[in-house]
Amino acid sequence: MISHLFYSLYLFKAGLLFGLIFFLVFSLSKDWSFFCLKS
């Protein structure tokens, strides 16, 4: 039971990290396209 809890916590942390990286890449690409359109 404890190992299952640690496994779910690890999956939650990994999903949170991937979500943060995806959000950063998405915002950066959006800003980059906006900068290209502006110039």
N, CA, C and O atoms as a GROMACS GRO file, in nm:
protein
  156
    1MET      N    1   0.083  -0.121   0.000
    1MET     CA    2   0.000   0.000   0.000
    1MET      C    3   0.087   0.126   0.000
    1MET      O    4   0.057   0.223  -0.070
    2ILE      N    5   0.194   0.123   0.080
    2ILE     CA    6   0.280   0.241   0.086
    2ILE      C    7   0.352   0.262  -0.047
    2ILE      O    8   0.369   0.376  -0.092
    3SER      N    9   0.395   0.152  -0.110
    3SER     CA   10   0.465   0.165  -0.238
    3SER      C   11   0.371   0.223  -0.344
    3SER      O   12   0.412   0.300  -0.430
    4HIS      N   13   0.243   0.184  -0.337
    4HIS     CA   14   0.145   0.237  -0.431
    4HIS      C   15   0.128   0.387  -0.411
    4HIS      O   16   0.111   0.462  -0.507
    5LEU      N   17   0.132   0.431  -0.285
    5LEU     CA   18   0.118   0.573  -0.255
    5LEU      C   19   0.237   0.651  -0.310
    5LEU      O   20   0.220   0.757  -0.370
    6PHE      N   21   0.358   0.597  -0.290
    6PHE     CA   22   0.477   0.663  -0.342
    6PHE      C   23   0.475   0.668  -0.495
    6PHE      O   24   0.519   0.766  -0.556
    7TYR      N   25   0.424   0.560  -0.556
    7TYR     CA   26   0.418   0.555  -0.702
    7TYR      C   27   0.322   0.660  -0.757
    7TYR      O   28   0.352   0.726  -0.856
    8SER      N   29   0.207   0.675  -0.691
    8SER     CA   30   0.110   0.776  -0.736
    8SER      C   31   0.165   0.916  -0.714
    8SER      O   32   0.141   1.006  -0.796
    9LEU      N   33   0.238   0.936  -0.605
    9LEU     CA   34   0.298   1.066  -0.578
    9LEU      C   35   0.403   1.099  -0.684
    9LEU      O   36   0.413   1.212  -0.730
   10TYR      N   37   0.482   0.996  -0.722
   10TYR     CA   38   0.584   1.016  -0.826
   10TYR      C   39   0.520   1.050  -0.960
   10TYR      O   40   0.568   1.137  -1.032
   11LEU      N   41   0.410   0.981  -0.992
   11LEU     CA   42   0.339   1.009  -1.117
   11LEU      C   43   0.282   1.150  -1.115
   11LEU      O   44   0.283   1.220  -1.217
   12PHE      N   45   0.232   1.193  -0.998
   12PHE     CA   46   0.175   1.327  -0.986
   12PHE      C   47   0.283   1.432  -1.006
   12PHE      O   48   0.261   1.532  -1.075
   13LYS      N   49   0.401   1.409  -0.946
   13LYS     CA   50   0.512   1.505  -0.962
   13LYS      C   51   0.558   1.510  -1.107
   13LYS      O   52   0.585   1.617  -1.160
   14ALA      N   53   0.568   1.393  -1.170
   14ALA     CA   54   0.612   1.388  -1.310
   14ALA      C   55   0.512   1.458  -1.400
   14ALA      O   56   0.551   1.531  -1.491
   15GLY      N   57   0.383   1.437  -1.376
   15GLY     CA   58   0.281   1.503  -1.457
   15GLY      C   59   0.283   1.653  -1.438
   15GLY      O   60   0.264   1.729  -1.533
   16LEU      N   61   0.307   1.697  -1.313
   16LEU     CA   62   0.313   1.840  -1.285
   16LEU      C   63   0.433   1.902  -1.356
   16LEU      O   64   0.423   2.012  -1.411
   17LEU      N   65   0.546   1.831  -1.354
   17LEU     CA   66   0.667   1.882  -1.419
   17LEU      C   67   0.649   1.891  -1.570
   17LEU      O   68   0.687   1.991  -1.632
   18PHE      N   69   0.590   1.787  -1.629
   18PHE     CA   70   0.566   1.789  -1.774
   18PHE      C   71   0.467   1.898  -1.812
   18PHE      O   72   0.480   1.962  -1.916
   19GLY      N   73   0.367   1.920  -1.726
   19GLY     CA   74   0.270   2.026  -1.752
   19GLY      C   75   0.335   2.163  -1.748
   19GLY      O   76   0.304   2.250  -1.829
   20LEU      N   77   0.426   2.183  -1.652
   20LEU     CA   78   0.494   2.311  -1.640
   20LEU      C   79   0.584   2.336  -1.761
   20LEU      O   80   0.586   2.446  -1.815
   21ILE      N   81   0.657   2.233  -1.804
   21ILE     CA   82   0.745   2.247  -1.920
   21ILE      C   83   0.663   2.275  -2.046
   21ILE      O   84   0.701   2.359  -2.128
   22PHE      N   85   0.549   2.205  -2.060
   22PHE     CA   86   0.463   2.225  -2.177
   22PHE      C   87   0.407   2.367  -2.178
   22PHE      O   88   0.398   2.429  -2.284
   23PHE      N   89   0.369   2.418  -2.060
   23PHE     CA   90   0.315   2.553  -2.050
   23PHE      C   91   0.422   2.657  -2.085
   23PHE      O   92   0.392   2.755  -2.153
   24LEU      N   93   0.545   2.636  -2.038
   24LEU     CA   94   0.654   2.728  -2.068
   24LEU      C   95   0.684   2.730  -2.217
   24LEU      O   96   0.700   2.837  -2.276
   25VAL      N   97   0.691   2.612  -2.278
   25VAL     CA   98   0.720   2.605  -2.422
   25VAL      C   99   0.607   2.669  -2.503
   25VAL      O  100   0.632   2.738  -2.602
   26PHE      N  101   0.483   2.646  -2.460
   26PHE     CA  102   0.368   2.702  -2.531
   26PHE      C  103   0.368   2.854  -2.523
   26PHE      O  104   0.344   2.922  -2.623
   27SER      N  105   0.394   2.910  -2.404
   27SER     CA  106   0.395   3.055  -2.388
   27SER      C  107   0.512   3.117  -2.465
   27SER      O  108   0.497   3.224  -2.523
   28LEU      N  109   0.627   3.050  -2.465
   28LEU     CA  110   0.742   3.103  -2.536
   28LEU      C  111   0.718   3.103  -2.687
   28LEU      O  112   0.750   3.200  -2.755
   29SER      N  113   0.660   2.994  -2.739
   29SER     CA  114   0.633   2.987  -2.883
   29SER      C  115   0.527   3.091  -2.921
   29SER      O  116   0.533   3.148  -3.030
   30LYS      N  117   0.430   3.116  -2.831
   30LYS     CA  118   0.327   3.215  -2.859
   30LYS      C  119   0.390   3.355  -2.865
   30LYS      O  120   0.359   3.433  -2.955
   31ASP      N  121   0.478   3.385  -2.769
   31ASP     CA  122   0.545   3.515  -2.769
   31ASP      C  123   0.634   3.529  -2.892
   31ASP      O  124   0.643   3.637  -2.950
   32TRP      N  125   0.701   3.418  -2.933
   32TRP     CA  126   0.790   3.424  -3.047
   32TRP      C  127   0.712   3.451  -3.175
   32TRP      O  128   0.755   3.531  -3.258
   33SER      N  129   0.598   3.386  -3.191
   33SER     CA  130   0.516   3.407  -3.312
   33SER      C  131   0.461   3.550  -3.311
   33SER      O  132   0.451   3.612  -3.417
   34PHE      N  133   0.424   3.601  -3.193
   34PHE     CA  134   0.374   3.738  -3.184
   34PHE      C  135   0.484   3.837  -3.220
   34PHE      O  136   0.457   3.937  -3.286
   35PHE      N  137   0.607   3.809  -3.177
   35PHE     CA  138   0.719   3.897  -3.210
   35PHE      C  139   0.748   3.894  -3.360
   35PHE      O  140   0.780   3.998  -3.419
   36CYS      N  141   0.736   3.777  -3.422
   36CYS     CA  142   0.760   3.766  -3.566
   36CYS      C  143   0.650   3.841  -3.642
   36CYS      O  144   0.678   3.906  -3.744
   37LEU      N  145   0.527   3.833  -3.595
   37LEU     CA  146   0.418   3.904  -3.662
   37LEU      C  147   0.434   4.055  -3.645
   37LEU      O  148   0.400   4.131  -3.736
   38LYS      N  149   0.486   4.098  -3.530
   38LYS     CA  150   0.500   4.240  -3.503
   38LYS      C  151   0.609   4.300  -3.592
   38LYS      O  152   0.594   4.411  -3.644
   39SER      N  153   0.718   4.225  -3.610
   39SER     CA  154   0.829   4.276  -3.691
   39SER      C  155   0.811   4.237  -3.837
   39SER      O  156   0.895   4.271  -3.921
   0.00000   0.00000   0.00000
